Amino acid sequence: MKPKQPTIKDVAERAGCGIATVSRVLNETGSASPDTRERVMAAAAALGFEFSALGRSLQSKSTKTLGCVVPSLANPIFADVVQAAQRAANAKGYQLILACSEYDEDLELKAVRTLVAKQVDGLILTVNNAQASEALTLVSRKNLPTALVYNRPVHGLKSWAVDNGEAARAVAKAFAGHGHRHTGFLALRFHRSDRSRERYDGYVAACLSLGLEPPVLLEIEEQDGQLLDLLGGLLDRNKALTGIFASNDYLALAAIKAARQLGRRIPQDLSIVGFDGISSGQMVDPNLATIVTDPAAMGLGAAGYVLALLENEAVPRPLDAKRAFCFRTGGTLGASSTGKADDREAATSLSSFLQPPRTS
């Protein structure tokens, strides 16, 4: 038989005061003497009484929770976003409820619906496709305090993100500066990631403006076990290809492994550049050339914005998306095996991208 749970009446009797006094003490509302407060807290602890979070939320109209939805925790940048947002929430007395969409729009919508039903006070979201997201349409109708991370702003929602087109242009300049003309773009399928599509579009435009050949596109699923065969086919069909821009570091590291299995040396035969700046990229040999972002700053900023709305505090401004990244040189980017690198052009092209990302 399930043991009987202590009630607020039991706490009042043990503390020698009224139920209303216990409610004020545990709810942290109204006045009570230090002695009374001590007796109530001691009685609650002795009885193992937990004040109903549901009852508190009905009284205060706040659950003291924030919902957070990200595509995946397999990519470390989203883990960094979540941890930073959680720190910000905890500092204000809020708890973070996390869900992963697994790059699936149906799961994304279900997650947001569940969080809304649980009456979270605000939301921090990275959605698959911001322009077509039913989840964001729902959030907009509910007028729930919400901030986006890594998505571009839509529906009037504020966003902490990187200018993907500008970042992709930095990569194109780096390839051009090292003599590359024929490159490819390795992407998560565009319907699963609007960030990937924006990076590709920006890269195509930059390659054309710099006189490079249009990049060859290879789209894969997040956990595509056929990358080795797909990359091999891509390289076989495009003999002149000397560089690959991967839409995130996770894919870049997988491409390095696959290229080596295909007998390609990095960077002598094939240069690879990633996007995000995860720490694992610095641990491989050669280390990964990449666009570095600051996911922790984005998570803190987005959570801080939502919390400021809830607490009626000064609202922080989003990061400048055009300055929220930098290009980090690495050993996976080398001179083209078929072209001639122009060191002066490389230095000039990259000079404005070698500053650390601005986080305030």
Summary of the structure (lengths in Angstrom):
residues: 360
radius of gyration: 25.7
end to end distance: 56.2
largest distance: 86.9
contacts: 1248
relative contact order: 0.12
helix: 48%
strand: 14%
